[in-house]
């Protein structure tokens, strides 16, 4: 029986009117507070001034600012020249410094760290030419009002929502005081004017500019998000180095991100922003066959697949357009998935989906099949949006960004679907989709994007393509590390220096030697990764050939669910040997596989050889490591090839139930919380390597025994 349907809001005309009225009023109020819209006289004049400065051959400094009130606050510092365009210096995520994951707080610590970076270069915050926000706040406020009004009276329930995935109303007042907070924090003579950049335009500009795609042919850009300041889906086309916006869905609830967040949270038992990756991992254990999955066909009706790639929520089934947390399902959706978990049940051990329960809880396989159905419908929606965009632009290159682009499995499905057969049928030419996602497709990347967009507005060229993601903070000094290691419960020893090729190879050999003995080690070096993935600078490393590695890491090091896979990092040769790297990701030497945002199918012999990094569905979220971007980690992988026969390692983030360790103090705290971690290798900015491990009764003796044996073998 067909499910009931209601597509679109009840009072769309009233919603549009209230949006315009709210935006007009909010623009006036925000201007008084020191926030300036793109079309304002202030912003136009500033663009003209900086365009002239750039033309004179001077350097322009820009700061992209993620403000309180929206998740993942932080600051990006970007240097712009007429010769080279924008260049990212740092992208400091506040959560890394504060320890508050997905924080919505004012990014005080991230700003302090940026100032340290500037001062090391002989500059200061007074040299910053423009401060740019990651949202157009009048648009955002107008969209929130529109979302309430267009579904009256039910829309009034949204007023009860003080904290959502993208907007924390409790920090609204702090957000409006940011120009004054900046003045106070840095001792400036006047409040700092903020120029407001549109959220999805920020996503699009940085992601395209950092991609390996040249300007000789059109590049399609899809921003698929939880929400933006105007909507949740925006599409663009880049031609000749400039970008044209094609479409915005003008809805925060006709959203692929919201669909996945709501269902993964209320079926998996985790909160938003923590549920999505876990549920994607769970899907591999369910029935991923569209023909046999018992939920797929009916669940697909919760989305409307419209013309030209449009996706809309069926509001007769999904209720999150007015009550996203307490009552997100209507009865037809309850009939399919069952009652949603309530907010007070999330993270409760009795409610969380656990693969370990499959033997003694009869509903576990059923829940896994629901996860698989959700992933399948989500992939259908991604394919539908992208198909419409490719038809409209005639492009075969696609930049995918926004929070939805973190679904690495869905990204792989796009490459598989848009093959030569599809393009022969739809565009009458022999090509296939070429795809790229940045390492920061979610909101930690829009701080960079705001600066990239503004750099374009002042006449800068596009800038260089991205090859790595090591931009969060600065490398720790030896003094920083020494200060953090002053404690009675840990042991330390200086073991080498990687500033020479010989020293680097020696440390890499020691790392591989320990991992080959079933050691679990952490590597803390250089600037941290920006984005959600650890990529070799804040990583826990282990043996991929041992099937027991996953259990040991999950139970004694990370204390996380068995449902979550471990990722492989590899040299390019090893990646080719064990995984099917798709031609559509081959640009710039398979750069799309550098950031763990794209899954690959393993080859038949991989599960026997590297079982720890092959997921239940035969895939791996692989990262390719290059010697020019990360000499130590690349040398470690080459050494592993000599010790265990594969140039490939387990790689998981250096954290325990919190953000990735940013500072030396956080690295030490992570060691303390992780009973099964054998040693942390901490690399200072001068190359000196200090090993630290558990002391006292927690000292297993494993590291010192390995070090002695390795030293004997070297001698």
N, C-alpha and C positions, 0 to 999 in steps of 0.2 A: 504494500500500500504506500502511495506517495505521501511524503511528509507535507504538512502545511507550509505555505510560503508567504513571506512579506519581505520585499526587497526595498531598501531605502527607508529614510525617516518619514514620519507622519507629516511633519510641517516644515518641509524643506525651504519654502519661500520665506516663512517667518524666521527660520534659522539663518538664512542668508542676510536678511535685514538686520537681525540682532548682531551678526558677525560684523557687518560694516559699521554699525553704530558703536559697538564695543571697541573695535579697532581704532576708530577716530578718537574716542575719548581716551583710550589707553595710550595712544601716541602722544597726546597732549600731556598727560600725567607723567609718562615716562621721560619725556623731554625735560620736564621740570626736575626730574630726579637725576638727570645726566645721561640718559640713554637716547641715542639719535638714530632715526630710521635711515635707510639707504637713500631715500629721495629727499631727505632734509637738507636745508641750506648748509648746515654745519658739515654734514658728511660730504656733500658735493664740493664744498670749499676745501676740505681736508684732502680729498682725492686729488684735486687739482694741484695742491701744494706738494703732495708727495710724488705725483707724476713728474712735476718739474724737478724735484730733488733727484729722482731716479735718472731723469734725462741728463742731469749734470754729471752723472757718473758716480754719485754718492750712494752709500749703502743705506737701506731702509730697514729698521727693526720693527717687527710686528709681534704682538702677543695675542693669541687666541685664547679666550677665557671661558671655561665651563663654570657657570655660576651656581650658587646654592639654589636649591629648589628643584633641580633636575639631576638625575643620577649620573654618577661618574664625573664629578666636578674635577677641574684641573686647569693647567695652563700649558700652551705650546709657545715656544719662542722660535721665530722664523726670521732668517736674514734674507733680504732681497737685493739683488743687483740687476742692473740692466743687461749685463753680459750673460749671467747664468740663471736668472730667475730666482724663485724662492728656494731656500735650503733650510731644512729642519735642523735646529740645534738641539733642543730638548722637547719632549712632550711629557710633562710631569703629571701623573695621575694622583690625585689627592689620596685615594684609597691606599696606595702603596706606602705613603709616608704616615698616614694616620692609623692604618690597620683596620679601618671601617670599610668593609667591602661594598662597592657600588654607592659610596657615600654621596649624600646630597648637601654636605656642609660647604661653607665658604672654604676655598682651597688655600688656606693660609700656609701650610707646610710646603705645598707644591710651589707656591709663589716665593717662599723663602729660599727654596732650593734653586729656583730659576735665578734669583738675585746672586747667589753664590756663583753660578755659571757665568753670569754677566761680569761679575767682578774679576773672575779669573781671566777674562778676556780684556780687562782694562776698561770695562763699561759699567753702566749702572741702569737702574730702571728709568731714570730720567732720560736715557737715550732711546727709549721705546717711542716710536713715532705714532703708533695707533694701537689702541686696545679694542679687541673685537669680540663680540659675544657669539655664542654658538646657536642662539635662538633669536628669532624676531618676536619679541615678547608681546607687542600689540596683536600680532597674528595669532600667537599661542593663546592669549586671553580671549580673543574673539572666537577662536575655535572651541575653547572650553564652554563659553556661553552658548554658542551655536549648538553644541552637542547636547546641552541641557534643554534648550528651548525647543529644538526640533522633535523632541520626543515627550513633550508635556502630556500628562502630568508625571509620567514615570521617570522622565529625565531628572526630576528634582532629587531622586535618590542619589544621583552623582554628587550632590552637595555633601553627602555623608562621607565621601571618599576623600580623606585628608592626605593620603599617601598612596600614589599609584606607581606603575612601572616607570613613568617618565616625569612625573610632576609631584612634588612634595609641597602641598599648600602650607605646611607648617613653617616652611622657610621662605615664604614669599616676601615677608617684610625684610628679611636679611638680604635677599636678592636685590631689592630696590635700593638698599643702602650700600651696595658694592662700590660705587664711585667714592663714597666717603670712607669705606673700609680700606680701600687701596691707599687713599691719602694718609690715613692714620698709620697703616702698617709700614709704609715706606717713608714717612715723615715728609710728605710732599706739601708744597705751599697751597695747593688747591685740589679739589676733588678731580678724579680722573674721568674724562668723558669717554663713554663706551659707544661704539658703533655696532649696530645690531645687524648681524648677517643671517640670512634665511637658513634654517636647519638643513633641509634636504639639498639645497644648493651647496652647502658646505661639504656634505657627504660626497656629492657628485664631483665637485671640482678637484678635491684632493685625490680621490680614488682614480679619476681619469688621468690627472697630471702625473701621478706616481706610477701609472701602469707602464708596461713595456711596449704598448701599442703606438706606432708612429702616426703622424697626422695625414698620411697620404690617402687614407680611405676613411669613410665614416665609422665611428665607434658608438655603439649603443650603450647607454648607461641606465641601469635600473636601480633605484633606491627603494628597497623593500624593508620596511621598518615596523617597529611597534607603533610609533607615532612620530609625527613631525609637528611643526608649528601650523601647518595648513592641512595636512593629511598624512596617510601612512604609506602610500604608493606614489612615487614620482618617477617619470621617465624623461630621458634627455637623449640628444644626439650631439656628438662632438664632430665638428668638421673644420679643418684648417686651423686647429689650435683654439677654437672657441666653442662654446657649448650653448645649445638651444634647448630650452625646456619645452617638452611636448605635452605633458599631461600631469595632473595631480588629481587624486581621487577625492580630495576635500572631505575626508572622513577619517577620524582616528579609530573607528570601530569596524570599518570594512578593511580590516587589517590582517595580513598573514601572521604578523608577529603576535597580535592579540589572540588570534585563533590558537596558535601553538602554545602561548604562555598560559592561557586559561585552561586548556585541556590537560597540558602536561602537569600543571600545578594541582588541579582538582582531581586528576586521576592518578598521578604519581605520588602526591603527598609532600611536595616541596613548594617553597614560595617562588614567585616570579623572579626571573633573572638567575635562579639556581635550578629551576626545574627543566629548562629547555634542553640543555646538553645531556642531562641524565636521561630524559625521556627518549632522546634520539638514540642514546646507547641502548636503552631498553628495547627499542623497536627491533633490533637485530635478533632478539630472542623470540619474537612473535612471528606470526604468519605474514610474510611480506609478499604474498601472492595475491594480486587483485582479484583473481578468479575464485579463490577459496577462503580469503579472510572473511569471517562472519560479520564484521562490522563495517567494512570499507564502503560498500555500496550505499548503505543508509547514512553513514557519517558524511559522505560526500555532499549530501543535500543541505548541510549546514552552510555551505558556500554556494553562491550563484556565479556561474561561469558565463559572463556576459560577452558582448561583442568587443572586438578590438583589444582583447586581453584584459578586460575589466573583471575584477573580483569583488563581490559584495557579500556581506553577511546576510543570511536568511534570518531575519529578526523574529520569525515565528518559532525558531528553534533555539538560537543563541540569545541569551538575555544580558550579555555583558555590555551592551550599549547603554544600559541604565543601572545595572547592579553587578559589576564585574567580580566582586569578591564574595559577597554573602549568598547571592542567588543567581549564579551566572547561566544556569540552564533553564529553559522552558520545558514543559512536559514532554514534547516530542523528542527532545535530546536526552532527557532522563530515561525515556523508553529505550533508547539505544545504548547509552553508556552507564546508566544507573545514576543514583544520587551523587552529586559532586561532594568531595570532601570540603568541610567547612574550614575557615581560617584557623580556628583553634585546634584543628586536627593536624595541621601541616607540621612536618618534622617529628610527629609522634611515631615511635618505632612500630606501633601496631597499624599505622596507616600507610607508611612509606612502602613503595613498591620495591621488593627485594628479590633478586633472582635466587638467593639462597632458600627462599620459602617454597620453591616450586615442588619440593618433595613432600611437604607436609601441609601446605595450604592450597586446597583445590582451586581457589579463585586466581592463583598467581598466573597460570598460563592464559587465562581469560584476560587478565589485566595487560599482559604482554601483547596479546593480539590487538587490544585496543590501542596500545602504543604504536604498533605496526600500522594499524589503519590510519591513525592520526598522521604518521609520517608519510604514508602513501597519498593521502588527500592533500597534505601540505606540498608534496612534490608535484602533484597535478596542478595546483594553483601556481606554483613557481613557473612551471612549463607554460601554462596558459598566459601569464603576464609576459613572459619573455617572447613567446611566439608572436603575440600581437605587436610587440616592440620591434622585432626583427622584420616583420612584414612591413611595418610602417616606415622603417628607416632604410631597408635594403642592406643593412649591415650584416657582417658575419663575425665581427668582434664585439664582445660584450664585457663591460665592467659592471660587476655586481657588488653592491654595497648596502649599508644599513644593517641593523641587527640581524635580520633574516639571513644575511650572507654568512653568518657563523655556523649555519647548518651545513657542515662539510659533506654530509651524505647527499643532501639535496643538490649541492653544487656539482657533485659528480654525476648525478642523474641528468642534469642539464647537458653536460658534455656527451653523455651517452645518447640522449634523445635527439639532439640537433646535429645529426650526422649528415653525410653526403646525400643520403636518400631524401632527407627532409628538405635540404636546400635545393636539390634537383627538382623536387615537386613544387616548392613554394617560390623559389627565386630563379629556377632554370639555370643553375650554374653549379659547377663541381667544386664546392668548398664545404667546410664543416665549421661548426662553432668554435671560436677561440675565446677563452674565458680567463678573466683575472679578477681576483679579490684582494684588497689590501690587508695587511696584518691587523689593522684596526678598523674593521667595517662598522662596528658599533659606535656608541657615543664617545668613547675615549679618542676617536679619530676626528671628531668634528671641531675640536680645538685647532688641530692642524688645518682642517678644511676651511675654517673661517679666515685664517691668514692666507691660505692659497687663493681663495676667492678674491680677497681684497688686493692681493698682489696682482691678480689679473686686472682688476679695476684701475690700478694705477699704471698699467701698461707694461708690466713685467712679462717676459717670456715664460713658457710653461714650466721649466725646471727639469731636473734630471729624474729618471725613473728610479724607483726604490729597489734596493737589493737586500736590505736587512731591516731589523726593527729595534736596534739597540739605541734607544733615544730617551729612556725614562731615567732622569737624574744623571749624575756624573759618576765616573769610576771612583771607588773609595780610595782614599790615600792610605798609606801604611799606618799613619797616626790614627786614622779612623778605626782601622781594624785592630790595632794594638789596644786602643781604649776599650773596644767592645769585648776583648778577650780577657779583661781583668776580672776573673771570677774563680772561685774555688772548686766549682763542680765540673770544670772542663779542663782538658789537657791541650797544649798547643806545641807546635814545633815548626820552625821555618824549614822548608824542604827543597827550595829551589827558586829559580827566577825564569820567567818565560820571555824576557825581553830580547833574547837571542834565539835563533833557530835551534841551536843545540839544547838550550835550556827548555824551550817549549816542547821539543820532542821527548826530552827526559821526563817531564811531568806527564805528558800524554802516555808514555809507556807505563809509568806507575799507575795511572788511572786505569788503563786497560788491564794491567796485571791484577789489580784488586777486583775489578768487575769479573774477570775470568775465574776468580776464586769465590764467586757468588757474593762479592761485596756489593753493598748499596751505598753509593757515594753522592754527595752534592757538590756541584760546581757553582761558585759565586765569583763572578768576574765582570769587570768593566761596567758600563752603563747597563741598566736593566732593560728588558724588552718592554716596549709599549704595546698595548693590546692584551688580550686574555691568555695568550699562550707563552709558556717558557720555551725558549728556542736556543738554549745553550749558555746563557749568561746567568740564569737563575734556575738551574735544572737539577733534578735527581736522576741519576743514571744507574742502569742495572743491566744484567745479562738477558738478551732477548731469546737465547737458545734454551733457557731453562723454563719449562712449563710452570714451575712453582714460583717464578718471580712475581707474577701478578698477585698471588695470594699473600706472599710475604710483604709486598709493598702495601697492599690494601689493608692488611691486618696489623702490621707492626710499624709502618712508616707513615702512611697517609691517613689511616683510619677512615677509609672511604668505602662506598658500596662496591661490591663485586660486579655490579651491573655496568660499571664504567670501564671502558677499555683503556689499555696503555698504548701510547703512541710510539712509533718508530722514528728515530732520526738516522739519517744515512748519508753516505757519499752518493754522488750521482750514479756512479757505477753500481753500487749496491742497490740503490732504488730501482734501477732498471732490471737488476738480476732477480729481485723478489716481488716486484709489483708491476702491473700493467699501467705505465704512465701514458696518459691519453695524449694524442697528437694535439688536441685542442688546448692543452695546457703547456705546449712546448716552447712558447715565445720566450726569448732571452734565456735559453738553456733551461727550460722548465721552471722558470721563476715562480709560477703560480703554486708550486709545491714547497716553497721556502718557508711558509708561515703556518702550517697546520690548519688551513682553512679549506682544504680539499682532500677528500678521501680517495684512495685508490684500491682497486681490486688486487688481491694478492695472487701470485702465480701458484700453480698446483703444488709445487714442492715447498712452498714457503711455510705452511703450517707445521710440517715436520721439522724444519730447520730453525724457525724463529717463532715458536708457538706463543711466546709471551706478548707479542705485539700484533697478533692476528685476532680480530674480533669474531664474534659468533657468526657473523654473516660473511666472513672471509675478506673483510676489508681492513685497511689501516689508514689512520689519519697521519700521513707521512710528512716529514720535514727533511728537505735536502739541505745539507750544510756545505758551504763553499769555503775553501782555504782563504780567499781574499776577504771574506767577511768575518770569519771566526777561525783564526789559525789554530788555536788550542783545541777547540772541539773537533775540528776537521782532523788534526793530527791524532787525537784520541781515537776517532773512528778508524783511521788507517792502522793504528796500533792494535785495535780490537781485531781487525782482519788477520793480523799475525798471531794473535793469542787464541781466538775462538773460531776463526775461519770466516767471519762475516764483518764487513765494514758498516755495522749497523748496531744501534743501541736502543734500549728502552730509554725514553725521555718523558719525565713528568715534572710538573712545576714544583719548585722548591717552596712549599708552603704546607701548613697543616691547618685546615679549617679556617682559612682566612686568605687575604690577598697574598700574592707572591712576595717573598722577602725582598725588601728594597735596601734597607740599611744594614751595616754590619751587626748592629744590636738585634735587628729582627732575624738575621741569619742565625745568631747564637740562640735566640729564643726558639726558633724552629727546631734546631738541633735538640734543645732540652725537651721539647714536646714529642719528639720522634724517637721512640725506644730502639727501633730497628735500623736507624741510620748509622753507618759505621764511621763516617768521617765527612767533614766539610772542608773543601779546598777553597781558600779565600785568596783571591788574586788582587793585589794592590795596583794602583795606577802606575807604579814604577816597575811592575812585573813580578815583584816578590810574592812568593806563594807560601801561605801559612796554613798548615793543617790543624784542625781543631776537632776533638772527639770527646765523648763522654769520659768524665773522670770519676774517681772514687769507686764506689761499689757498682756503678753502672758501666765501668770500663770493661769491655769484653776481652780486651787484649788483641783483638783481631787486627786493628790497624798497625799497631807497633810490630806485630809479628810479620805482617805483609811488608812493611817498610824495611825491616831487617833482612828479610829474604830477598826483596828486590835489590837492596844495596849490595848484598852478597853476590847476586847474579851479575850485577853491573860490574863489580870488581873482577 
